[in-house]
Amino acid sequence: MTEKELLFNSGVLTERCPGAELPPRELWEKKKNGLVVIECPQRIPCNPCASSCPTGAIRPFKDINDTPAIDYEKCIGCAKCVAQCPGLACFVVDLTYGEADEALVKLPFEMLPVPVEGTSVDCLNRVGEAVAKGKVLHVTEPLRDKTRVVHVVVPRDRVMDIRAVRVVK
């Protein structure tokens, strides 16, 4: 089975491809508040990320089925796209946060219980396996529609593995 077949059949992203690209490293390491990372490689009729972006960093789609294109110079790390994306494909990574060995990840969170600020959470990879511990810094509701974005301090070397959190009981 090819990598693209694995993505299509399982929904798990297995490679970099259009619609699933990283910000330029030199900008990413300097931009306060982080930059959006969108992993939306399949052409589907969806554009809430672009319509929710207050700065136009997620470029308007020419076709409703386009994969997102990002102007990273315009991204302010506000996470409105994170809250708006129905596919949970958007998240923000702030490599300027904290100590040299940590980063801040802003992730969508749609379950209960809602994480409590200051508590520890399990950080999960794309297939739901715990790969690190994180500390909840903040929980926001950018759109005031009960869709939450959890800001989690994580090990910097794991930011590209972490895609969700689980509340530790």
Phi and psi in radians as a Rosetta constraint file:
Dihedral C 1 N 2 CA 2 C 2 CIRCULARHARMONIC -1.377 0.35
Dihedral N 2 CA 2 C 2 N 3 CIRCULARHARMONIC 2.906 0.35
Dihedral C 2 N 3 CA 3 C 3 CIRCULARHARMONIC -1.023 0.35
Dihedral N 3 CA 3 C 3 N 4 CIRCULARHARMONIC -0.766 0.35
Dihedral C 3 N 4 CA 4 C 4 CIRCULARHARMONIC -1.134 0.35
Dihedral N 4 CA 4 C 4 N 5 CIRCULARHARMONIC -0.625 0.35
Dihedral C 4 N 5 CA 5 C 5 CIRCULARHARMONIC -1.158 0.35
Dihedral N 5 CA 5 C 5 N 6 CIRCULARHARMONIC -0.649 0.35
Dihedral C 5 N 6 CA 6 C 6 CIRCULARHARMONIC -1.077 0.35
Dihedral N 6 CA 6 C 6 N 7 CIRCULARHARMONIC -0.751 0.35
Dihedral C 6 N 7 CA 7 C 7 CIRCULARHARMONIC -1.085 0.35
Dihedral N 7 CA 7 C 7 N 8 CIRCULARHARMONIC -0.856 0.35
Dihedral C 7 N 8 CA 8 C 8 CIRCULARHARMONIC -1.130 0.35
Dihedral N 8 CA 8 C 8 N 9 CIRCULARHARMONIC -0.723 0.35
Dihedral C 8 N 9 CA 9 C 9 CIRCULARHARMONIC -1.417 0.35
Dihedral N 9 CA 9 C 9 N 10 CIRCULARHARMONIC -0.518 0.35
Dihedral C 9 N 10 CA 10 C 10 CIRCULARHARMONIC -1.895 0.35
Dihedral N 10 CA 10 C 10 N 11 CIRCULARHARMONIC -0.381 0.35
Dihedral C 10 N 11 CA 11 C 11 CIRCULARHARMONIC 1.433 0.35
Dihedral N 11 CA 11 C 11 N 12 CIRCULARHARMONIC 0.021 0.35
Dihedral C 11 N 12 CA 12 C 12 CIRCULARHARMONIC -1.670 0.35
Dihedral N 12 CA 12 C 12 N 13 CIRCULARHARMONIC 2.141 0.35
Dihedral C 12 N 13 CA 13 C 13 CIRCULARHARMONIC -1.182 0.35
Dihedral N 13 CA 13 C 13 N 14 CIRCULARHARMONIC 2.211 0.35
Dihedral C 13 N 14 CA 14 C 14 CIRCULARHARMONIC -2.063 0.35
Dihedral N 14 CA 14 C 14 N 15 CIRCULARHARMONIC -0.087 0.35
Dihedral C 14 N 15 CA 15 C 15 CIRCULARHARMONIC -2.741 0.35
Dihedral N 15 CA 15 C 15 N 16 CIRCULARHARMONIC 2.841 0.35
Dihedral C 15 N 16 CA 16 C 16 CIRCULARHARMONIC -1.359 0.35
Dihedral N 16 CA 16 C 16 N 17 CIRCULARHARMONIC 2.379 0.35
Dihedral C 16 N 17 CA 17 C 17 CIRCULARHARMONIC -2.766 0.35
Dihedral N 17 CA 17 C 17 N 18 CIRCULARHARMONIC 2.949 0.35
Dihedral C 17 N 18 CA 18 C 18 CIRCULARHARMONIC -0.916 0.35
Dihedral N 18 CA 18 C 18 N 19 CIRCULARHARMONIC 2.365 0.35
Dihedral C 18 N 19 CA 19 C 19 CIRCULARHARMONIC 1.581 0.35
Dihedral N 19 CA 19 C 19 N 20 CIRCULARHARMONIC -0.101 0.35
Dihedral C 19 N 20 CA 20 C 20 CIRCULARHARMONIC -2.499 0.35
Dihedral N 20 CA 20 C 20 N 21 CIRCULARHARMONIC 1.214 0.35
Dihedral C 20 N 21 CA 21 C 21 CIRCULARHARMONIC -2.112 0.35
Dihedral N 21 CA 21 C 21 N 22 CIRCULARHARMONIC 2.705 0.35
Dihedral C 21 N 22 CA 22 C 22 CIRCULARHARMONIC -1.634 0.35
Dihedral N 22 CA 22 C 22 N 23 CIRCULARHARMONIC 2.672 0.35
Dihedral C 22 N 23 CA 23 C 23 CIRCULARHARMONIC -1.118 0.35
Dihedral N 23 CA 23 C 23 N 24 CIRCULARHARMONIC 2.770 0.35
Dihedral C 23 N 24 CA 24 C 24 CIRCULARHARMONIC -1.074 0.35
Dihedral N 24 CA 24 C 24 N 25 CIRCULARHARMONIC 2.271 0.35
Dihedral C 24 N 25 CA 25 C 25 CIRCULARHARMONIC -1.000 0.35
Dihedral N 25 CA 25 C 25 N 26 CIRCULARHARMONIC -0.736 0.35
Dihedral C 25 N 26 CA 26 C 26 CIRCULARHARMONIC -1.115 0.35
Dihedral N 26 CA 26 C 26 N 27 CIRCULARHARMONIC -0.622 0.35
Dihedral C 26 N 27 CA 27 C 27 CIRCULARHARMONIC -1.339 0.35
Dihedral N 27 CA 27 C 27 N 28 CIRCULARHARMONIC -0.708 0.35
Dihedral C 27 N 28 CA 28 C 28 CIRCULARHARMONIC -1.040 0.35
Dihedral N 28 CA 28 C 28 N 29 CIRCULARHARMONIC -0.662 0.35
Dihedral C 28 N 29 CA 29 C 29 CIRCULARHARMONIC -1.395 0.35
Dihedral N 29 CA 29 C 29 N 30 CIRCULARHARMONIC -0.126 0.35
Dihedral C 29 N 30 CA 30 C 30 CIRCULARHARMONIC -1.966 0.35
Dihedral N 30 CA 30 C 30 N 31 CIRCULARHARMONIC -0.421 0.35
Dihedral C 30 N 31 CA 31 C 31 CIRCULARHARMONIC -1.360 0.35
Dihedral N 31 CA 31 C 31 N 32 CIRCULARHARMONIC 1.932 0.35
Dihedral C 31 N 32 CA 32 C 32 CIRCULARHARMONIC -1.113 0.35
Dihedral N 32 CA 32 C 32 N 33 CIRCULARHARMONIC 2.538 0.35
Dihedral C 32 N 33 CA 33 C 33 CIRCULARHARMONIC 1.387 0.35
Dihedral N 33 CA 33 C 33 N 34 CIRCULARHARMONIC -0.083 0.35
Dihedral C 33 N 34 CA 34 C 34 CIRCULARHARMONIC 1.573 0.35
Dihedral N 34 CA 34 C 34 N 35 CIRCULARHARMONIC 3.061 0.35
Dihedral C 34 N 35 CA 35 C 35 CIRCULARHARMONIC -2.290 0.35
Dihedral N 35 CA 35 C 35 N 36 CIRCULARHARMONIC 2.576 0.35
Dihedral C 35 N 36 CA 36 C 36 CIRCULARHARMONIC -1.262 0.35
Dihedral N 36 CA 36 C 36 N 37 CIRCULARHARMONIC 2.509 0.35
Dihedral C 36 N 37 CA 37 C 37 CIRCULARHARMONIC -2.143 0.35
Dihedral N 37 CA 37 C 37 N 38 CIRCULARHARMONIC 2.208 0.35
Dihedral C 37 N 38 CA 38 C 38 CIRCULARHARMONIC -2.086 0.35
Dihedral N 38 CA 38 C 38 N 39 CIRCULARHARMONIC 2.196 0.35
Dihedral C 38 N 39 CA 39 C 39 CIRCULARHARMONIC -1.984 0.35
Dihedral N 39 CA 39 C 39 N 40 CIRCULARHARMONIC 1.411 0.35
Dihedral C 39 N 40 CA 40 C 40 CIRCULARHARMONIC -2.313 0.35
Dihedral N 40 CA 40 C 40 N 41 CIRCULARHARMONIC 1.260 0.35
Dihedral C 40 N 41 CA 41 C 41 CIRCULARHARMONIC -1.466 0.35
Dihedral N 41 CA 41 C 41 N 42 CIRCULARHARMONIC -0.143 0.35
Dihedral C 41 N 42 CA 42 C 42 CIRCULARHARMONIC -1.726 0.35
Dihedral N 42 CA 42 C 42 N 43 CIRCULARHARMONIC 2.444 0.35
Dihedral C 42 N 43 CA 43 C 43 CIRCULARHARMONIC -1.339 0.35
Dihedral N 43 CA 43 C 43 N 44 CIRCULARHARMONIC 1.912 0.35
Dihedral C 43 N 44 CA 44 C 44 CIRCULARHARMONIC -2.385 0.35
Dihedral N 44 CA 44 C 44 N 45 CIRCULARHARMONIC 2.712 0.35
Dihedral C 44 N 45 CA 45 C 45 CIRCULARHARMONIC -1.315 0.35
Dihedral N 45 CA 45 C 45 N 46 CIRCULARHARMONIC 1.617 0.35
Dihedral C 45 N 46 CA 46 C 46 CIRCULARHARMONIC -2.791 0.35
Dihedral N 46 CA 46 C 46 N 47 CIRCULARHARMONIC 2.382 0.35
Dihedral C 46 N 47 CA 47 C 47 CIRCULARHARMONIC -2.631 0.35
Dihedral N 47 CA 47 C 47 N 48 CIRCULARHARMONIC 0.405 0.35
Dihedral C 47 N 48 CA 48 C 48 CIRCULARHARMONIC -1.043 0.35
Dihedral N 48 CA 48 C 48 N 49 CIRCULARHARMONIC -0.504 0.35
Dihedral C 48 N 49 CA 49 C 49 CIRCULARHARMONIC -1.089 0.35
Dihedral N 49 CA 49 C 49 N 50 CIRCULARHARMONIC -0.781 0.35
Dihedral C 49 N 50 CA 50 C 50 CIRCULARHARMONIC -1.207 0.35
Dihedral N 50 CA 50 C 50 N 51 CIRCULARHARMONIC -0.729 0.35
Dihedral C 50 N 51 CA 51 C 51 CIRCULARHARMONIC -1.265 0.35
Dihedral N 51 CA 51 C 51 N 52 CIRCULARHARMONIC -0.357 0.35
Dihedral C 51 N 52 CA 52 C 52 CIRCULARHARMONIC -1.608 0.35
Dihedral N 52 CA 52 C 52 N 53 CIRCULARHARMONIC -0.202 0.35
Dihedral C 52 N 53 CA 53 C 53 CIRCULARHARMONIC -1.296 0.35
Dihedral N 53 CA 53 C 53 N 54 CIRCULARHARMONIC 2.031 0.35
Dihedral C 53 N 54 CA 54 C 54 CIRCULARHARMONIC -1.281 0.35
Dihedral N 54 CA 54 C 54 N 55 CIRCULARHARMONIC -0.277 0.35
Dihedral C 54 N 55 CA 55 C 55 CIRCULARHARMONIC -1.893 0.35
Dihedral N 55 CA 55 C 55 N 56 CIRCULARHARMONIC -0.089 0.35
Dihedral C 55 N 56 CA 56 C 56 CIRCULARHARMONIC 1.347 0.35
Dihedral N 56 CA 56 C 56 N 57 CIRCULARHARMONIC 0.295 0.35
Dihedral C 56 N 57 CA 57 C 57 CIRCULARHARMONIC -1.118 0.35
Dihedral N 57 CA 57 C 57 N 58 CIRCULARHARMONIC -0.632 0.35
Dihedral C 57 N 58 CA 58 C 58 CIRCULARHARMONIC -1.570 0.35
Dihedral N 58 CA 58 C 58 N 59 CIRCULARHARMONIC 1.908 0.35
Dihedral C 58 N 59 CA 59 C 59 CIRCULARHARMONIC -1.095 0.35
Dihedral N 59 CA 59 C 59 N 60 CIRCULARHARMONIC 2.518 0.35
Dihedral C 59 N 60 CA 60 C 60 CIRCULARHARMONIC -0.997 0.35
Dihedral N 60 CA 60 C 60 N 61 CIRCULARHARMONIC 2.517 0.35
Dihedral C 60 N 61 CA 61 C 61 CIRCULARHARMONIC -1.437 0.35
Dihedral N 61 CA 61 C 61 N 62 CIRCULARHARMONIC 2.401 0.35
Dihedral C 61 N 62 CA 62 C 62 CIRCULARHARMONIC -1.323 0.35
Dihedral N 62 CA 62 C 62 N 63 CIRCULARHARMONIC -0.603 0.35
Dihedral C 62 N 63 CA 63 C 63 CIRCULARHARMONIC -2.271 0.35
Dihedral N 63 CA 63 C 63 N 64 CIRCULARHARMONIC 2.377 0.35
Dihedral C 63 N 64 CA 64 C 64 CIRCULARHARMONIC -0.999 0.35
Dihedral N 64 CA 64 C 64 N 65 CIRCULARHARMONIC -0.339 0.35
Dihedral C 64 N 65 CA 65 C 65 CIRCULARHARMONIC -1.600 0.35
Dihedral N 65 CA 65 C 65 N 66 CIRCULARHARMONIC -0.012 0.35
Dihedral C 65 N 66 CA 66 C 66 CIRCULARHARMONIC -1.095 0.35
Dihedral N 66 CA 66 C 66 N 67 CIRCULARHARMONIC 2.708 0.35
Dihedral C 66 N 67 CA 67 C 67 CIRCULARHARMONIC -1.526 0.35
Dihedral N 67 CA 67 C 67 N 68 CIRCULARHARMONIC 2.625 0.35
Dihedral C 67 N 68 CA 68 C 68 CIRCULARHARMONIC -1.089 0.35
Dihedral N 68 CA 68 C 68 N 69 CIRCULARHARMONIC 2.466 0.35
Dihedral C 68 N 69 CA 69 C 69 CIRCULARHARMONIC -2.095 0.35
Dihedral N 69 CA 69 C 69 N 70 CIRCULARHARMONIC 2.397 0.35
Dihedral C 69 N 70 CA 70 C 70 CIRCULARHARMONIC -2.123 0.35
Dihedral N 70 CA 70 C 70 N 71 CIRCULARHARMONIC 2.350 0.35
Dihedral C 70 N 71 CA 71 C 71 CIRCULARHARMONIC -1.714 0.35
Dihedral N 71 CA 71 C 71 N 72 CIRCULARHARMONIC 1.673 0.35
Dihedral C 71 N 72 CA 72 C 72 CIRCULARHARMONIC -1.128 0.35
Dihedral N 72 CA 72 C 72 N 73 CIRCULARHARMONIC -0.414 0.35
Dihedral C 72 N 73 CA 73 C 73 CIRCULARHARMONIC -1.097 0.35
Dihedral N 73 CA 73 C 73 N 74 CIRCULARHARMONIC -0.513 0.35
Dihedral C 73 N 74 CA 74 C 74 CIRCULARHARMONIC -1.574 0.35
Dihedral N 74 CA 74 C 74 N 75 CIRCULARHARMONIC -0.273 0.35
Dihedral C 74 N 75 CA 75 C 75 CIRCULARHARMONIC -1.206 0.35
Dihedral N 75 CA 75 C 75 N 76 CIRCULARHARMONIC 2.309 0.35
Dihedral C 75 N 76 CA 76 C 76 CIRCULARHARMONIC -1.951 0.35
Dihedral N 76 CA 76 C 76 N 77 CIRCULARHARMONIC 0.091 0.35
Dihedral C 76 N 77 CA 77 C 77 CIRCULARHARMONIC 1.194 0.35
Dihedral N 77 CA 77 C 77 N 78 CIRCULARHARMONIC 0.466 0.35
Dihedral C 77 N 78 CA 78 C 78 CIRCULARHARMONIC -1.247 0.35
Dihedral N 78 CA 78 C 78 N 79 CIRCULARHARMONIC -0.379 0.35
Dihedral C 78 N 79 CA 79 C 79 CIRCULARHARMONIC 1.256 0.35
Dihedral N 79 CA 79 C 79 N 80 CIRCULARHARMONIC 0.270 0.35
Dihedral C 79 N 80 CA 80 C 80 CIRCULARHARMONIC -1.131 0.35
Dihedral N 80 CA 80 C 80 N 81 CIRCULARHARMONIC -0.646 0.35
Dihedral C 80 N 81 CA 81 C 81 CIRCULARHARMONIC -1.143 0.35
Dihedral N 81 CA 81 C 81 N 82 CIRCULARHARMONIC -0.585 0.35
Dihedral C 81 N 82 CA 82 C 82 CIRCULARHARMONIC -1.063 0.35
Dihedral N 82 CA 82 C 82 N 83 CIRCULARHARMONIC -0.792 0.35
Dihedral C 82 N 83 CA 83 C 83 CIRCULARHARMONIC -1.251 0.35
Dihedral N 83 CA 83 C 83 N 84 CIRCULARHARMONIC -0.505 0.35
Dihedral C 83 N 84 CA 84 C 84 CIRCULARHARMONIC -1.498 0.35
Dihedral N 84 CA 84 C 84 N 85 CIRCULARHARMONIC -0.429 0.35
Dihedral C 84 N 85 CA 85 C 85 CIRCULARHARMONIC -1.233 0.35
Dihedral N 85 CA 85 C 85 N 86 CIRCULARHARMONIC 2.034 0.35
Dihedral C 85 N 86 CA 86 C 86 CIRCULARHARMONIC -1.242 0.35
Dihedral N 86 CA 86 C 86 N 87 CIRCULARHARMONIC -0.304 0.35
Dihedral C 86 N 87 CA 87 C 87 CIRCULARHARMONIC -1.678 0.35
Dihedral N 87 CA 87 C 87 N 88 CIRCULARHARMONIC 0.073 0.35
Dihedral C 87 N 88 CA 88 C 88 CIRCULARHARMONIC 0.957 0.35
Dihedral N 88 CA 88 C 88 N 89 CIRCULARHARMONIC 0.620 0.35
Dihedral C 88 N 89 CA 89 C 89 CIRCULARHARMONIC -1.659 0.35
Dihedral N 89 CA 89 C 89 N 90 CIRCULARHARMONIC -0.126 0.35
Dihedral C 89 N 90 CA 90 C 90 CIRCULARHARMONIC -1.878 0.35
Dihedral N 90 CA 90 C 90 N 91 CIRCULARHARMONIC 2.460 0.35
Dihedral C 90 N 91 CA 91 C 91 CIRCULARHARMONIC -2.683 0.35
Dihedral N 91 CA 91 C 91 N 92 CIRCULARHARMONIC 2.844 0.35
Dihedral C 91 N 92 CA 92 C 92 CIRCULARHARMONIC -2.055 0.35
Dihedral N 92 CA 92 C 92 N 93 CIRCULARHARMONIC 2.386 0.35
Dihedral C 92 N 93 CA 93 C 93 CIRCULARHARMONIC -2.104 0.35
Dihedral N 93 CA 93 C 93 N 94 CIRCULARHARMONIC 2.187 0.35
Dihedral C 93 N 94 CA 94 C 94 CIRCULARHARMONIC -1.921 0.35
Dihedral N 94 CA 94 C 94 N 95 CIRCULARHARMONIC 1.790 0.35
Dihedral C 94 N 95 CA 95 C 95 CIRCULARHARMONIC -1.450 0.35
Dihedral N 95 CA 95 C 95 N 96 CIRCULARHARMONIC -0.091 0.35
Dihedral C 95 N 96 CA 96 C 96 CIRCULARHARMONIC -1.585 0.35
Dihedral N 96 CA 96 C 96 N 97 CIRCULARHARMONIC -0.109 0.35
Dihedral C 96 N 97 CA 97 C 97 CIRCULARHARMONIC -1.297 0.35
Dihedral N 97 CA 97 C 97 N 98 CIRCULARHARMONIC 2.404 0.35
Dihedral C 97 N 98 CA 98 C 98 CIRCULARHARMONIC 1.125 0.35
Dihedral N 98 CA 98 C 98 N 99 CIRCULARHARMONIC -2.609 0.35
Dihedral C 98 N 99 CA 99 C 99 CIRCULARHARMONIC -1.317 0.35
Dihedral N 99 CA 99 C 99 N 100 CIRCULARHARMONIC 2.971 0.35
Dihedral C 99 N 100 CA 100 C 100 CIRCULARHARMONIC -1.093 0.35
Dihedral N 100 CA 100 C 100 N 101 CIRCULARHARMONIC -0.433 0.35
Dihedral C 100 N 101 CA 101 C 101 CIRCULARHARMONIC -1.735 0.35
Dihedral N 101 CA 101 C 101 N 102 CIRCULARHARMONIC 0.162 0.35
Dihedral C 101 N 102 CA 102 C 102 CIRCULARHARMONIC -2.302 0.35
Dihedral N 102 CA 102 C 102 N 103 CIRCULARHARMONIC 2.833 0.35
Dihedral C 102 N 103 CA 103 C 103 CIRCULARHARMONIC -2.548 0.35
Dihedral N 103 CA 103 C 103 N 104 CIRCULARHARMONIC 2.951 0.35
Dihedral C 103 N 104 CA 104 C 104 CIRCULARHARMONIC -1.991 0.35
Dihedral N 104 CA 104 C 104 N 105 CIRCULARHARMONIC 2.274 0.35
Dihedral C 104 N 105 CA 105 C 105 CIRCULARHARMONIC -2.078 0.35
Dihedral N 105 CA 105 C 105 N 106 CIRCULARHARMONIC 2.317 0.35
Dihedral C 105 N 106 CA 106 C 106 CIRCULARHARMONIC -1.888 0.35
Dihedral N 106 CA 106 C 106 N 107 CIRCULARHARMONIC 1.975 0.35
Dihedral C 106 N 107 CA 107 C 107 CIRCULARHARMONIC -2.095 0.35
Dihedral N 107 CA 107 C 107 N 108 CIRCULARHARMONIC 2.610 0.35
Dihedral C 107 N 108 CA 108 C 108 CIRCULARHARMONIC -1.227 0.35
Dihedral N 108 CA 108 C 108 N 109 CIRCULARHARMONIC 2.580 0.35
Dihedral C 108 N 109 CA 109 C 109 CIRCULARHARMONIC -2.481 0.35
Dihedral N 109 CA 109 C 109 N 110 CIRCULARHARMONIC 2.066 0.35
Dihedral C 109 N 110 CA 110 C 110 CIRCULARHARMONIC -2.137 0.35
Dihedral N 110 CA 110 C 110 N 111 CIRCULARHARMONIC 0.381 0.35
Dihedral C 110 N 111 CA 111 C 111 CIRCULARHARMONIC -2.138 0.35
Dihedral N 111 CA 111 C 111 N 112 CIRCULARHARMONIC 3.040 0.35
Dihedral C 111 N 112 CA 112 C 112 CIRCULARHARMONIC -2.086 0.35
Dihedral N 112 CA 112 C 112 N 113 CIRCULARHARMONIC 2.570 0.35
Dihedral C 112 N 113 CA 113 C 113 CIRCULARHARMONIC -1.335 0.35
Dihedral N 113 CA 113 C 113 N 114 CIRCULARHARMONIC 2.684 0.35
Dihedral C 113 N 114 CA 114 C 114 CIRCULARHARMONIC -1.258 0.35
Dihedral N 114 CA 114 C 114 N 115 CIRCULARHARMONIC 2.339 0.35
Dihedral C 114 N 115 CA 115 C 115 CIRCULARHARMONIC -1.034 0.35
Dihedral N 115 CA 115 C 115 N 116 CIRCULARHARMONIC 2.574 0.35
Dihedral C 115 N 116 CA 116 C 116 CIRCULARHARMONIC -1.761 0.35
Dihedral N 116 CA 116 C 116 N 117 CIRCULARHARMONIC 2.358 0.35
Dihedral C 116 N 117 CA 117 C 117 CIRCULARHARMONIC -0.972 0.35
Dihedral N 117 CA 117 C 117 N 118 CIRCULARHARMONIC 2.365 0.35
Dihedral C 117 N 118 CA 118 C 118 CIRCULARHARMONIC 1.595 0.35
Dihedral N 118 CA 118 C 118 N 119 CIRCULARHARMONIC -0.141 0.35
Dihedral C 118 N 119 CA 119 C 119 CIRCULARHARMONIC -1.639 0.35
Dihedral N 119 CA 119 C 119 N 120 CIRCULARHARMONIC 2.851 0.35
Dihedral C 119 N 120 CA 120 C 120 CIRCULARHARMONIC -1.538 0.35
Dihedral N 120 CA 120 C 120 N 121 CIRCULARHARMONIC 2.489 0.35
Dihedral C 120 N 121 CA 121 C 121 CIRCULARHARMONIC -2.312 0.35
Dihedral N 121 CA 121 C 121 N 122 CIRCULARHARMONIC 2.723 0.35
Dihedral C 121 N 122 CA 122 C 122 CIRCULARHARMONIC -1.414 0.35
Dihedral N 122 CA 122 C 122 N 123 CIRCULARHARMONIC 2.320 0.35
Dihedral C 122 N 123 CA 123 C 123 CIRCULARHARMONIC -1.699 0.35
Dihedral N 123 CA 123 C 123 N 124 CIRCULARHARMONIC 2.210 0.35
Dihedral C 123 N 124 CA 124 C 124 CIRCULARHARMONIC -1.893 0.35
Dihedral N 124 CA 124 C 124 N 125 CIRCULARHARMONIC 2.613 0.35
Dihedral C 124 N 125 CA 125 C 125 CIRCULARHARMONIC -1.524 0.35
Dihedral N 125 CA 125 C 125 N 126 CIRCULARHARMONIC -2.978 0.35
Dihedral C 125 N 126 CA 126 C 126 CIRCULARHARMONIC -1.093 0.35
Dihedral N 126 CA 126 C 126 N 127 CIRCULARHARMONIC -0.407 0.35
Dihedral C 126 N 127 CA 127 C 127 CIRCULARHARMONIC -1.867 0.35
Dihedral N 127 CA 127 C 127 N 128 CIRCULARHARMONIC 0.200 0.35
Dihedral C 127 N 128 CA 128 C 128 CIRCULARHARMONIC 1.538 0.35
Dihedral N 128 CA 128 C 128 N 129 CIRCULARHARMONIC 0.215 0.35
Dihedral C 128 N 129 CA 129 C 129 CIRCULARHARMONIC -1.552 0.35
Dihedral N 129 CA 129 C 129 N 130 CIRCULARHARMONIC 2.405 0.35
Dihedral C 129 N 130 CA 130 C 130 CIRCULARHARMONIC -1.209 0.35
Dihedral N 130 CA 130 C 130 N 131 CIRCULARHARMONIC 2.181 0.35
Dihedral C 130 N 131 CA 131 C 131 CIRCULARHARMONIC -2.099 0.35
Dihedral N 131 CA 131 C 131 N 132 CIRCULARHARMONIC -0.153 0.35
Dihedral C 131 N 132 CA 132 C 132 CIRCULARHARMONIC -2.947 0.35
Dihedral N 132 CA 132 C 132 N 133 CIRCULARHARMONIC 2.942 0.35
Dihedral C 132 N 133 CA 133 C 133 CIRCULARHARMONIC -1.800 0.35
Dihedral N 133 CA 133 C 133 N 134 CIRCULARHARMONIC 2.550 0.35
Dihedral C 133 N 134 CA 134 C 134 CIRCULARHARMONIC -2.351 0.35
Dihedral N 134 CA 134 C 134 N 135 CIRCULARHARMONIC 2.877 0.35
Dihedral C 134 N 135 CA 135 C 135 CIRCULARHARMONIC -2.082 0.35
Dihedral N 135 CA 135 C 135 N 136 CIRCULARHARMONIC 2.234 0.35
Dihedral C 135 N 136 CA 136 C 136 CIRCULARHARMONIC -1.271 0.35
Dihedral N 136 CA 136 C 136 N 137 CIRCULARHARMONIC 2.063 0.35
Dihedral C 136 N 137 CA 137 C 137 CIRCULARHARMONIC -1.557 0.35
Dihedral N 137 CA 137 C 137 N 138 CIRCULARHARMONIC -0.710 0.35
Dihedral C 137 N 138 CA 138 C 138 CIRCULARHARMONIC -2.785 0.35
Dihedral N 138 CA 138 C 138 N 139 CIRCULARHARMONIC 2.620 0.35
Dihedral C 138 N 139 CA 139 C 139 CIRCULARHARMONIC -2.203 0.35
Dihedral N 139 CA 139 C 139 N 140 CIRCULARHARMONIC 2.161 0.35
Dihedral C 139 N 140 CA 140 C 140 CIRCULARHARMONIC -2.082 0.35
Dihedral N 140 CA 140 C 140 N 141 CIRCULARHARMONIC 2.915 0.35
Dihedral C 140 N 141 CA 141 C 141 CIRCULARHARMONIC -2.357 0.35
Dihedral N 141 CA 141 C 141 N 142 CIRCULARHARMONIC 1.301 0.35
Dihedral C 141 N 142 CA 142 C 142 CIRCULARHARMONIC -0.980 0.35
Dihedral N 142 CA 142 C 142 N 143 CIRCULARHARMONIC -0.566 0.35
Dihedral C 142 N 143 CA 143 C 143 CIRCULARHARMONIC -1.764 0.35
Dihedral N 143 CA 143 C 143 N 144 CIRCULARHARMONIC -0.001 0.35
Dihedral C 143 N 144 CA 144 C 144 CIRCULARHARMONIC 0.938 0.35
Dihedral N 144 CA 144 C 144 N 145 CIRCULARHARMONIC 0.743 0.35
Dihedral C 144 N 145 CA 145 C 145 CIRCULARHARMONIC -2.242 0.35
Dihedral N 145 CA 145 C 145 N 146 CIRCULARHARMONIC 0.368 0.35
Dihedral C 145 N 146 CA 146 C 146 CIRCULARHARMONIC 1.293 0.35
Dihedral N 146 CA 146 C 146 N 147 CIRCULARHARMONIC 0.107 0.35
Dihedral C 146 N 147 CA 147 C 147 CIRCULARHARMONIC -1.561 0.35
Dihedral N 147 CA 147 C 147 N 148 CIRCULARHARMONIC 2.056 0.35
Dihedral C 147 N 148 CA 148 C 148 CIRCULARHARMONIC -1.780 0.35
Dihedral N 148 CA 148 C 148 N 149 CIRCULARHARMONIC 2.667 0.35
Dihedral C 148 N 149 CA 149 C 149 CIRCULARHARMONIC -2.138 0.35
Dihedral N 149 CA 149 C 149 N 150 CIRCULARHARMONIC 2.141 0.35
Dihedral C 149 N 150 CA 150 C 150 CIRCULARHARMONIC -1.737 0.35
Dihedral N 150 CA 150 C 150 N 151 CIRCULARHARMONIC 2.192 0.35
Dihedral C 150 N 151 CA 151 C 151 CIRCULARHARMONIC -1.680 0.35
Dihedral N 151 CA 151 C 151 N 152 CIRCULARHARMONIC 2.035 0.35
Dihedral C 151 N 152 CA 152 C 152 CIRCULARHARMONIC -2.170 0.35
Dihedral N 152 CA 152 C 152 N 153 CIRCULARHARMONIC 2.267 0.35
Dihedral C 152 N 153 CA 153 C 153 CIRCULARHARMONIC -1.431 0.35
Dihedral N 153 CA 153 C 153 N 154 CIRCULARHARMONIC 2.176 0.35
Dihedral C 153 N 154 CA 154 C 154 CIRCULARHARMONIC -2.308 0.35
Dihedral N 154 CA 154 C 154 N 155 CIRCULARHARMONIC 2.878 0.35
Dihedral C 154 N 155 CA 155 C 155 CIRCULARHARMONIC -1.095 0.35
Dihedral N 155 CA 155 C 155 N 156 CIRCULARHARMONIC 2.255 0.35
Dihedral C 155 N 156 CA 156 C 156 CIRCULARHARMONIC -0.996 0.35
Dihedral N 156 CA 156 C 156 N 157 CIRCULARHARMONIC -0.636 0.35
Dihedral C 156 N 157 CA 157 C 157 CIRCULARHARMONIC -1.292 0.35
Dihedral N 157 CA 157 C 157 N 158 CIRCULARHARMONIC -0.055 0.35
Dihedral C 157 N 158 CA 158 C 158 CIRCULARHARMONIC -1.954 0.35
Dihedral N 158 CA 158 C 158 N 159 CIRCULARHARMONIC 0.046 0.35
Dihedral C 158 N 159 CA 159 C 159 CIRCULARHARMONIC -1.011 0.35
Dihedral N 159 CA 159 C 159 N 160 CIRCULARHARMONIC -0.564 0.35
Dihedral C 159 N 160 CA 160 C 160 CIRCULARHARMONIC -1.499 0.35
Dihedral N 160 CA 160 C 160 N 161 CIRCULARHARMONIC 0.005 0.35
Dihedral C 160 N 161 CA 161 C 161 CIRCULARHARMONIC -1.745 0.35
Dihedral N 161 CA 161 C 161 N 162 CIRCULARHARMONIC -0.527 0.35
Dihedral C 161 N 162 CA 162 C 162 CIRCULARHARMONIC -1.453 0.35
Dihedral N 162 CA 162 C 162 N 163 CIRCULARHARMONIC 2.204 0.35
Dihedral C 162 N 163 CA 163 C 163 CIRCULARHARMONIC -2.268 0.35
Dihedral N 163 CA 163 C 163 N 164 CIRCULARHARMONIC -0.098 0.35
Dihedral C 163 N 164 CA 164 C 164 CIRCULARHARMONIC -2.847 0.35
Dihedral N 164 CA 164 C 164 N 165 CIRCULARHARMONIC 2.922 0.35
Dihedral C 164 N 165 CA 165 C 165 CIRCULARHARMONIC -2.267 0.35
Dihedral N 165 CA 165 C 165 N 166 CIRCULARHARMONIC 2.717 0.35
Dihedral C 165 N 166 CA 166 C 166 CIRCULARHARMONIC -2.222 0.35
Dihedral N 166 CA 166 C 166 N 167 CIRCULARHARMONIC 2.282 0.35
Dihedral C 166 N 167 CA 167 C 167 CIRCULARHARMONIC -1.184 0.35
Dihedral N 167 CA 167 C 167 N 168 CIRCULARHARMONIC 2.287 0.35
Dihedral C 167 N 168 CA 168 C 168 CIRCULARHARMONIC -1.560 0.35
Dihedral N 168 CA 168 C 168 N 169 CIRCULARHARMONIC 2.227 0.35
